[in-house]
Amino acid sequence: MTDQSLSSTTRLIDRASSIRFDVLPAETLTVARHCLRDWIAVGLAGSTEPIAQYLRDEVHDRGGQPQATVFGGNRRVPAHDAALCNGAAAHALDFDDVLETMLGHPTAPVLSAVFAVGEQIGASGPDVLTAFVAGVEVESTLGRLMEPGHHEAGWHTTGTLGTFGATAAVAHLMHLDRKQWSHAFGLAAAQAAGVKAGFGTMTKPFHAGRAAANGVLAASLAHRGVTGPSNVIEAPRGYAELTTDTFDPTALASSPADDFDIRHVLFKWHASCYLTHSLIEGLRRIRALLPLGTPDVISIRLHVLPVHLTTCALDTVRTGLEGKFSMRYLAGLALVAGKAGEGEFSDEWLEHSEIRRLMALVEIHPDHTGPQMATPVEVRTRSGQVFRSCVDVGIPARGYGLIEQQQRLVDKYYALVDPLIGRAASEQLSDRINAFDRIDDIQSVLAPLSTAAAFSPTGS
């Protein structure tokens, strides 16, 4: 039983550090492998984006020990730098998984950190998966403790809470003791940053990469003996006091010892902010019912939570990145194109005349009181018809649903990876993902990428 007299930081450390591979339920491991597959797919696809290319150029110019693989690179780099590059690449398309409790993206910062260090030290697949689960548990639990105030204040949780998750994962993999964990968290707090003003720019994926690298640095320095403040989460002038007005230490009791928050991870089937996925799905359903098509539409109403207004309500859309955070653009896109894949954030779609017309018709009402991931939508037509829909995309897969999720992720994986490294290398890498929890040394897992290292447009 957890000692309630312990600080929130210590209780969080005790829970994360005590997680062992042999106690992880089968469904937890299944979701962890799903996250791994998705991270590799979106990381490889994102590695062709400018932010990923610029970061590779930066770390290559700095040099260092060849310790870990970089998506899209043709040489290994220090673990810290691999975490930076891969975290940013995995979030560059905003196509990576999400977790409602942390109001952010769990895998990009945590798995980028622990995989890089795992390659550096020759860790096993089970060790990496266990550390990954522990890291997600930390960032999710911090979300329970600090949200919604942290997110509503303007912090980008993928960068902030993701730093603590990445730190925990690396601390777990390096077998730090409780005192070292505490120092590592103190060092994490010194770095954990990221503001939502960066949404729609390259800064947003940089947050994810920086969080991963922060975690590597914090845990590594604590292992060497660098000290940090104790109980940094709840301490006076500590992280919670400075970044949220809704700190609730009792939320720690809501995490059952035999359950893990990674099971609540949600995967993206559209390449936009996850808060927009419900409106996309709802409007796709209405699109199929419009007898005269979109020219008949005269009004589009979206009923959202206040958090949507500070996260995905860009009115001016000039780039694909901005489009991913514009409910107006995505509403028009859903009705005209019926999909929102990476290809739908091109200049051609951004300038589409009918989408632009529909964008002007969108009314956004912050009056929704239902589930956070559900957005009621309403479309009115000139012919007098009114169509309504509400899809909740916040329900994690369970049981048989995990099989369907696996297949969708495999399809997404091949769609993103095949064009970059070819089918043969994609299949070889996929086999290693499937067998990841039976691999003794993960250094060879990403080896198929070496056969296609030149896929990066810059050759970097």
Secondary structure as a PSIPRED ss2 file (coil, helix, strand):
# PSIPRED VFORMAT (PSIPRED V4.0)

   1 M C   1.000  0.000  0.000
   2 T C   1.000  0.000  0.000
   3 D C   1.000  0.000  0.000
   4 Q C   1.000  0.000  0.000
   5 S C   1.000  0.000  0.000
   6 L C   1.000  0.000  0.000
   7 S C   1.000  0.000  0.000
   8 S H   0.000  1.000  0.000
   9 T H   0.000  1.000  0.000
  10 T H   0.000  1.000  0.000
  11 R H   0.000  1.000  0.000
  12 L H   0.000  1.000  0.000
  13 I H   0.000  1.000  0.000
  14 D H   0.000  1.000  0.000
  15 R H   0.000  1.000  0.000
  16 A H   0.000  1.000  0.000
  17 S H   0.000  1.000  0.000
  18 S C   1.000  0.000  0.000
  19 I C   1.000  0.000  0.000
  20 R C   1.000  0.000  0.000
  21 F H   0.000  1.000  0.000
  22 D H   0.000  1.000  0.000
  23 V H   0.000  1.000  0.000
  24 L C   1.000  0.000  0.000
  25 P C   1.000  0.000  0.000
  26 A H   0.000  1.000  0.000
  27 E H   0.000  1.000  0.000
  28 T H   0.000  1.000  0.000
  29 L H   0.000  1.000  0.000
  30 T H   0.000  1.000  0.000
  31 V H   0.000  1.000  0.000
  32 A H   0.000  1.000  0.000
  33 R H   0.000  1.000  0.000
  34 H H   0.000  1.000  0.000
  35 C H   0.000  1.000  0.000
  36 L H   0.000  1.000  0.000
  37 R H   0.000  1.000  0.000
  38 D H   0.000  1.000  0.000
  39 W H   0.000  1.000  0.000
  40 I H   0.000  1.000  0.000
  41 A H   0.000  1.000  0.000
  42 V H   0.000  1.000  0.000
  43 G H   0.000  1.000  0.000
  44 L H   0.000  1.000  0.000
  45 A H   0.000  1.000  0.000
  46 G H   0.000  1.000  0.000
  47 S C   1.000  0.000  0.000
  48 T C   1.000  0.000  0.000
  49 E C   1.000  0.000  0.000
  50 P H   0.000  1.000  0.000
  51 I H   0.000  1.000  0.000
  52 A H   0.000  1.000  0.000
  53 Q H   0.000  1.000  0.000
  54 Y H   0.000  1.000  0.000
  55 L H   0.000  1.000  0.000
  56 R H   0.000  1.000  0.000
  57 D H   0.000  1.000  0.000
  58 E H   0.000  1.000  0.000
  59 V H   0.000  1.000  0.000
  60 H H   0.000  1.000  0.000
  61 D H   0.000  1.000  0.000
  62 R H   0.000  1.000  0.000
  63 G C   1.000  0.000  0.000
  64 G C   1.000  0.000  0.000
  65 Q C   1.000  0.000  0.000
  66 P C   1.000  0.000  0.000
  67 Q C   1.000  0.000  0.000
  68 A E   0.000  0.000  1.000
  69 T C   1.000  0.000  0.000
  70 V C   1.000  0.000  0.000
  71 F C   1.000  0.000  0.000
  72 G C   1.000  0.000  0.000
  73 G C   1.000  0.000  0.000
  74 N C   1.000  0.000  0.000
  75 R C   1.000  0.000  0.000
  76 R C   1.000  0.000  0.000
  77 V E   0.000  0.000  1.000
  78 P C   1.000  0.000  0.000
  79 A H   0.000  1.000  0.000
  80 H H   0.000  1.000  0.000
  81 D H   0.000  1.000  0.000
  82 A H   0.000  1.000  0.000
  83 A H   0.000  1.000  0.000
  84 L H   0.000  1.000  0.000
  85 C H   0.000  1.000  0.000
  86 N H   0.000  1.000  0.000
  87 G H   0.000  1.000  0.000
  88 A H   0.000  1.000  0.000
  89 A H   0.000  1.000  0.000
  90 A H   0.000  1.000  0.000
  91 H H   0.000  1.000  0.000
  92 A C   1.000  0.000  0.000
  93 L C   1.000  0.000  0.000
  94 D C   1.000  0.000  0.000
  95 F C   1.000  0.000  0.000
  96 D C   1.000  0.000  0.000
  97 D C   1.000  0.000  0.000
  98 V E   0.000  0.000  1.000
  99 L E   0.000  0.000  1.000
 100 E C   1.000  0.000  0.000
 101 T C   1.000  0.000  0.000
 102 M C   1.000  0.000  0.000
 103 L C   1.000  0.000  0.000
 104 G E   0.000  0.000  1.000
 105 H C   1.000  0.000  0.000
 106 P C   1.000  0.000  0.000
 107 T H   0.000  1.000  0.000
 108 A H   0.000  1.000  0.000
 109 P H   0.000  1.000  0.000
 110 V H   0.000  1.000  0.000
 111 L H   0.000  1.000  0.000
 112 S H   0.000  1.000  0.000
 113 A H   0.000  1.000  0.000
 114 V H   0.000  1.000  0.000
 115 F H   0.000  1.000  0.000
 116 A H   0.000  1.000  0.000
 117 V H   0.000  1.000  0.000
 118 G H   0.000  1.000  0.000
 119 E H   0.000  1.000  0.000
 120 Q H   0.000  1.000  0.000
 121 I H   0.000  1.000  0.000
 122 G C   1.000  0.000  0.000
 123 A C   1.000  0.000  0.000
 124 S C   1.000  0.000  0.000
 125 G H   0.000  1.000  0.000
 126 P H   0.000  1.000  0.000
 127 D H   0.000  1.000  0.000
 128 V H   0.000  1.000  0.000
 129 L H   0.000  1.000  0.000
 130 T H   0.000  1.000  0.000
 131 A H   0.000  1.000  0.000
 132 F H   0.000  1.000  0.000
 133 V H   0.000  1.000  0.000
 134 A H   0.000  1.000  0.000
 135 G H   0.000  1.000  0.000
 136 V H   0.000  1.000  0.000
 137 E H   0.000  1.000  0.000
 138 V H   0.000  1.000  0.000
 139 E H   0.000  1.000  0.000
 140 S H   0.000  1.000  0.000
 141 T H   0.000  1.000  0.000
 142 L H   0.000  1.000  0.000
 143 G H   0.000  1.000  0.000
 144 R H   0.000  1.000  0.000
 145 L H   0.000  1.000  0.000
 146 M H   0.000  1.000  0.000
 147 E C   1.000  0.000  0.000
 148 P C   1.000  0.000  0.000
 149 G H   0.000  1.000  0.000
 150 H H   0.000  1.000  0.000
 151 H H   0.000  1.000  0.000
 152 E H   0.000  1.000  0.000
 153 A C   1.000  0.000  0.000
 154 G C   1.000  0.000  0.000
 155 W E   0.000  0.000  1.000
 156 H C   1.000  0.000  0.000
 157 T H   0.000  1.000  0.000
 158 T H   0.000  1.000  0.000
 159 G H   0.000  1.000  0.000
 160 T H   0.000  1.000  0.000
 161 L H   0.000  1.000  0.000
 162 G H   0.000  1.000  0.000
 163 T H   0.000  1.000  0.000
 164 F H   0.000  1.000  0.000
 165 G H   0.000  1.000  0.000
 166 A H   0.000  1.000  0.000
 167 T H   0.000  1.000  0.000
 168 A H   0.000  1.000  0.000
 169 A H   0.000  1.000  0.000
 170 V H   0.000  1.000  0.000
 171 A H   0.000  1.000  0.000
 172 H H   0.000  1.000  0.000
 173 L H   0.000  1.000  0.000
 174 M C   1.000  0.000  0.000
 175 H C   1.000  0.000  0.000
 176 L C   1.000  0.000  0.000
 177 D C   1.000  0.000  0.000
 178 R H   0.000  1.000  0.000
 179 K H   0.000  1.000  0.000
 180 Q H   0.000  1.000  0.000
 181 W H   0.000  1.000  0.000
 182 S H   0.000  1.000  0.000
 183 H H   0.000  1.000  0.000
 184 A H   0.000  1.000  0.000
 185 F H   0.000  1.000  0.000
 186 G H   0.000  1.000  0.000
 187 L H   0.000  1.000  0.000
 188 A H   0.000  1.000  0.000
 189 A H   0.000  1.000  0.000
 190 A C   1.000  0.000  0.000
 191 Q C   1.000  0.000  0.000
 192 A C   1.000  0.000  0.000
 193 A C   1.000  0.000  0.000
 194 G C   1.000  0.000  0.000
 195 V E   0.000  0.000  1.000
 196 K H   0.000  1.000  0.000
 197 A H   0.000  1.000  0.000
 198 G H   0.000  1.000  0.000
 199 F C   1.000  0.000  0.000
 200 G C   1.000  0.000  0.000
 201 T C   1.000  0.000  0.000
 202 M C   1.000  0.000  0.000
 203 T H   0.000  1.000  0.000
 204 K H   0.000  1.000  0.000
 205 P H   0.000  1.000  0.000
 206 F H   0.000  1.000  0.000
 207 H H   0.000  1.000  0.000
 208 A H   0.000  1.000  0.000
 209 G H   0.000  1.000  0.000
 210 R H   0.000  1.000  0.000
 211 A H   0.000  1.000  0.000
 212 A H   0.000  1.000  0.000
 213 A H   0.000  1.000  0.000
 214 N H   0.000  1.000  0.000
 215 G H   0.000  1.000  0.000
 216 V H   0.000  1.000  0.000
 217 L H   0.000  1.000  0.000
 218 A H   0.000  1.000  0.000
 219 A H   0.000  1.000  0.000
 220 S H   0.000  1.000  0.000
 221 L H   0.000  1.000  0.000
 222 A H   0.000  1.000  0.000
 223 H H   0.000  1.000  0.000
 224 R H   0.000  1.000  0.000
 225 G C   1.000  0.000  0.000
 226 V C   1.000  0.000  0.000
 227 T C   1.000  0.000  0.000
 228 G C   1.000  0.000  0.000
 229 P C   1.000  0.000  0.000
 230 S C   1.000  0.000  0.000
 231 N C   1.000  0.000  0.000
 232 V C   1.000  0.000  0.000
 233 I C   1.000  0.000  0.000
 234 E C   1.000  0.000  0.000
 235 A C   1.000  0.000  0.000
 236 P C   1.000  0.000  0.000
 237 R C   1.000  0.000  0.000
 238 G C   1.000  0.000  0.000
 239 Y H   0.000  1.000  0.000
 240 A H   0.000  1.000  0.000
 241 E H   0.000  1.000  0.000
 242 L H   0.000  1.000  0.000
 243 T H   0.000  1.000  0.000
 244 T C   1.000  0.000  0.000
 245 D C   1.000  0.000  0.000
 246 T C   1.000  0.000  0.000
 247 F C   1.000  0.000  0.000
 248 D C   1.000  0.000  0.000
 249 P H   0.000  1.000  0.000
 250 T H   0.000  1.000  0.000
 251 A H   0.000  1.000  0.000
 252 L H   0.000  1.000  0.000
 253 A H   0.000  1.000  0.000
 254 S H   0.000  1.000  0.000
 255 S C   1.000  0.000  0.000
 256 P C   1.000  0.000  0.000
 257 A C   1.000  0.000  0.000
 258 D C   1.000  0.000  0.000
 259 D C   1.000  0.000  0.000
 260 F C   1.000  0.000  0.000
 261 D H   0.000  1.000  0.000
 262 I H   0.000  1.000  0.000
 263 R H   0.000  1.000  0.000
 264 H H   0.000  1.000  0.000
 265 V C   1.000  0.000  0.000
 266 L E   0.000  0.000  1.000
 267 F C   1.000  0.000  0.000
 268 K C   1.000  0.000  0.000
 269 W C   1.000  0.000  0.000
 270 H C   1.000  0.000  0.000
 271 A C   1.000  0.000  0.000
 272 S C   1.000  0.000  0.000
 273 C C   1.000  0.000  0.000
 274 Y H   0.000  1.000  0.000
 275 L H   0.000  1.000  0.000
 276 T H   0.000  1.000  0.000
 277 H H   0.000  1.000  0.000
 278 S H   0.000  1.000  0.000
 279 L H   0.000  1.000  0.000
 280 I H   0.000  1.000  0.000
 281 E H   0.000  1.000  0.000
 282 G H   0.000  1.000  0.000
 283 L H   0.000  1.000  0.000
 284 R H   0.000  1.000  0.000
 285 R H   0.000  1.000  0.000
 286 I H   0.000  1.000  0.000
 287 R H   0.000  1.000  0.000
 288 A C   1.000  0.000  0.000
 289 L C   1.000  0.000  0.000
 290 L C   1.000  0.000  0.000
 291 P C   1.000  0.000  0.000
 292 L C   1.000  0.000  0.000
 293 G C   1.000  0.000  0.000
 294 T H   0.000  1.000  0.000
 295 P H   0.000  1.000  0.000
 296 D H   0.000  1.000  0.000
 297 V E   0.000  0.000  1.000
 298 I E   0.000  0.000  1.000
 299 S E   0.000  0.000  1.000
 300 I E   0.000  0.000  1.000
 301 R E   0.000  0.000  1.000
 302 L E   0.000  0.000  1.000
 303 H E   0.000  0.000  1.000
 304 V C   1.000  0.000  0.000
 305 L C   1.000  0.000  0.000
 306 P H   0.000  1.000  0.000
 307 V H   0.000  1.000  0.000
 308 H H   0.000  1.000  0.000
 309 L H   0.000  1.000  0.000
 310 T C   1.000  0.000  0.000
 311 T C   1.000  0.000  0.000
 312 C C   1.000  0.000  0.000
 313 A E   0.000  0.000  1.000
 314 L C   1.000  0.000  0.000
 315 D C   1.000  0.000  0.000
 316 T C   1.000  0.000  0.000
 317 V C   1.000  0.000  0.000
 318 R C   1.000  0.000  0.000
 319 T C   1.000  0.000  0.000
 320 G H   0.000  1.000  0.000
 321 L H   0.000  1.000  0.000
 322 E H   0.000  1.000  0.000
 323 G H   0.000  1.000  0.000
 324 K C   1.000  0.000  0.000
 325 F C   1.000  0.000  0.000
 326 S E   0.000  0.000  1.000
 327 M H   0.000  1.000  0.000
 328 R H   0.000  1.000  0.000
 329 Y H   0.000  1.000  0.000
 330 L H   0.000  1.000  0.000
 331 A H   0.000  1.000  0.000
 332 G H   0.000  1.000  0.000
 333 L H   0.000  1.000  0.000
 334 A H   0.000  1.000  0.000
 335 L H   0.000  1.000  0.000
 336 V H   0.000  1.000  0.000
 337 A C   1.000  0.000  0.000
 338 G C   1.000  0.000  0.000
 339 K C   1.000  0.000  0.000
 340 A C   1.000  0.000  0.000
 341 G C   1.000  0.000  0.000
 342 E H   0.000  1.000  0.000
 343 G H   0.000  1.000  0.000
 344 E H   0.000  1.000  0.000
 345 F H   0.000  1.000  0.000
 346 S C   1.000  0.000  0.000
 347 D H   0.000  1.000  0.000
 348 E H   0.000  1.000  0.000
 349 W H   0.000  1.000  0.000
 350 L H   0.000  1.000  0.000
 351 E C   1.000  0.000  0.000
 352 H C   1.000  0.000  0.000
 353 S H   0.000  1.000  0.000
 354 E H   0.000  1.000  0.000
 355 I H   0.000  1.000  0.000
 356 R H   0.000  1.000  0.000
 357 R H   0.000  1.000  0.000
 358 L H   0.000  1.000  0.000
 359 M H   0.000  1.000  0.000
 360 A H   0.000  1.000  0.000
 361 L H   0.000  1.000  0.000
 362 V E   0.000  0.000  1.000
 363 E E   0.000  0.000  1.000
 364 I E   0.000  0.000  1.000
 365 H E   0.000  0.000  1.000
 366 P C   1.000  0.000  0.000
 367 D C   1.000  0.000  0.000
 368 H C   1.000  0.000  0.000
 369 T C   1.000  0.000  0.000
 370 G C   1.000  0.000  0.000
 371 P C   1.000  0.000  0.000
 372 Q C   1.000  0.000  0.000
 373 M C   1.000  0.000  0.000
 374 A E   0.000  0.000  1.000
 375 T C   1.000  0.000  0.000
 376 P C   1.000  0.000  0.000
 377 V E   0.000  0.000  1.000
 378 E E   0.000  0.000  1.000
 379 V E   0.000  0.000  1.000
 380 R E   0.000  0.000  1.000
 381 T E   0.000  0.000  1.000
 382 R C   1.000  0.000  0.000
 383 S C   1.000  0.000  0.000
 384 G C   1.000  0.000  0.000
 385 Q C   1.000  0.000  0.000
 386 V E   0.000  0.000  1.000
 387 F E   0.000  0.000  1.000
 388 R E   0.000  0.000  1.000
 389 S E   0.000  0.000  1.000
 390 C C   1.000  0.000  0.000
 391 V C   1.000  0.000  0.000
 392 D E   0.000  0.000  1.000
 393 V C   1.000  0.000  0.000
 394 G C   1.000  0.000  0.000
 395 I C   1.000  0.000  0.000
 396 P C   1.000  0.000  0.000
 397 A C   1.000  0.000  0.000
 398 R C   1.000  0.000  0.000
 399 G C   1.000  0.000  0.000
 400 Y H   0.000  1.000  0.000
 401 G H   0.000  1.000  0.000
 402 L H   0.000  1.000  0.000
 403 I H   0.000  1.000  0.000
 404 E H   0.000  1.000  0.000
 405 Q H   0.000  1.000  0.000
 406 Q H   0.000  1.000  0.000
 407 Q H   0.000  1.000  0.000
 408 R H   0.000  1.000  0.000
 409 L H   0.000  1.000  0.000
 410 V H   0.000  1.000  0.000
 411 D H   0.000  1.000  0.000
 412 K H   0.000  1.000  0.000
 413 Y H   0.000  1.000  0.000
 414 Y H   0.000  1.000  0.000
 415 A H   0.000  1.000  0.000
 416 L H   0.000  1.000  0.000
 417 V H   0.000  1.000  0.000
 418 D H   0.000  1.000  0.000
 419 P H   0.000  1.000  0.000
 420 L H   0.000  1.000  0.000
 421 I H   0.000  1.000  0.000
 422 G C   1.000  0.000  0.000
 423 R H   0.000  1.000  0.000
 424 A H   0.000  1.000  0.000
 425 A H   0.000  1.000  0.000
 426 S H   0.000  1.000  0.000
 427 E H   0.000  1.000  0.000
 428 Q H   0.000  1.000  0.000
 429 L H   0.000  1.000  0.000
 430 S H   0.000  1.000  0.000
 431 D H   0.000  1.000  0.000
 432 R H   0.000  1.000  0.000
 433 I H   0.000  1.000  0.000
 434 N H   0.000  1.000  0.000
 435 A C   1.000  0.000  0.000
 436 F H   0.000  1.000  0.000
 437 D H   0.000  1.000  0.000
 438 R H   0.000  1.000  0.000
 439 I C   1.000  0.000  0.000
 440 D C   1.000  0.000  0.000
 441 D C   1.000  0.000  0.000
 442 I H   0.000  1.000  0.000
 443 Q H   0.000  1.000  0.000
 444 S H   0.000  1.000  0.000
 445 V C   1.000  0.000  0.000
 446 L C   1.000  0.000  0.000
 447 A H   0.000  1.000  0.000
 448 P H   0.000  1.000  0.000
 449 L H   0.000  1.000  0.000
 450 S H   0.000  1.000  0.000
 451 T H   0.000  1.000  0.000
 452 A H   0.000  1.000  0.000
 453 A H   0.000  1.000  0.000
 454 A H   0.000  1.000  0.000
 455 F H   0.000  1.000  0.000
 456 S C   1.000  0.000  0.000
 457 P C   1.000  0.000  0.000
 458 T C   1.000  0.000  0.000
 459 G C   1.000  0.000  0.000
 460 S C   1.000  0.000  0.000
